[in-house]
Amino acid sequence: AKTEAAIESFVIAASDETTDLTTGTNKVRFRMPYAFTLTAVRASVTTAPTGSVLTVDINESGSTILSTKLTIDVSETTSTTAATPAVISDSALADDSEITMDIDTIGSGTAGAGLKVTLIGYQV
């Protein structure tokens, strides 16, 4: 009999709730607690970016895991409605691999604030 792996999520805060986001690498860094197959990624903010999209990159051991980066569209607070959805190019996250998150672009009017990134998948 085939057993289905339980879906799990990691929600990572990449900023505080109120300070304007800034661009840069390694905004957040942590190690995977076990091997994990990534099936989806999401991002949300408490303050929506205005003027331009907010773009986040996720890296495993220094290399991006996204062929299309994670975006939050102008005046929106979630990536689930993004005009261009994120595409995962490396779904196999190794046990103890270092995961880092970069903020590549922020809103050009309002920067956005309160960024969280969610990794969705299952243990291997």
N, C-alpha and C positions, 0 to 999 in steps of 0.2 A: 504494500500500500504506500502510495506517495504521500508525504507529509508536506504541508505548505509552511514555508518560513514565515514567522511573524514579522509584520512590517513595524519598523521602529523609526523614530525621528530624533535627531539632535537639533535643538534650537540654540544657536550661538548668538549672543549679543555682541555686535561689532562696534557699538558706541553706547554712550549713555542716552537717556531719553530726550534731552533738550538741547544739547550743544550741536551747532551746525556741523555737519559732516565735512571732512576734508579728504582730498585724494591722497593716495599713498599706498605703499606696499606693507604687508605684514601688519595690518590693522588688528588682526586677531590671530593667535597661534595656539594650537593644541595638538595632542597626539591621539590617534585613534585607539580606543580601548580594546579593540579586536578587529579582525578582518571583516569587511563590510562591503556588500554590493549595493551601490548607489542606484536608485531607480528614478529619483526626482530631486530637484532642488527648488527652493523658493526663497524669496526675500520679502521683507516688509519694513515699513518705516512708520513712525508715529506722525511725522511731519512730511508731507508730500514734497518732492522736488518740483520746482517750476522753472520754465525757460528751456530746460533740456533734461534728457533722461539721466537716471542714476544707474551706473554700471558697476557690477561687482564681479571679480574673478576669484575662483577657488583653486588652490594649488595643493598638490600632494608632493611632498619632498621637493618643492621648488618648481614643479612643472604644472601647468594648467590642466585641469580635468574637464574643461569646457571648450568645445569647438565654437560655440556661440555663447557669449557671456550672459550672465544673469542681469536683467534690466528691470527697472521700475519706470514706467512712463510718466510723463509730465502730469502733475496734479493727481496722481494716483498713489496709493499707499501699499500696493501689493504687486508682486511680479506675476501673479497668476493670470492677470489680464493684459500682460505685456503684448504689444503688437508683434514683437519678435521673441518667441519663447527661447529659453536657454536650451542648449544641446549638450548632453554629457558625452565626452569622448573617452573618458577613462572612468569606468564604473567600478573597478576593482580597487578598493582602498585597503591597503595592507595593514595588518596589525602593527601598532606602534609607529605608523608613518606619521610624519609631521604635516598637519593641514594648516595652511595659511590663507588668509583672505585679504584681497586688495580692493580698494575702492578706486576705480579707474576714472569715473566721471561723476560729478554731482550736479544738481540743478544749477543753471547759470543765473537764475533769479533768486529763488530760495534753494538753499543747499540740500534740504532734507535733514531729518534727525531721527534718532531712535532706530537705527538699523539692526535688524535681526536676520540671520540666514538659517534656513532649515535644510538639513540633509535628511533625505528619506530613503529607506532601503531595508536591508535585512542582514543579519549576521551570517557569515559563511561558516 
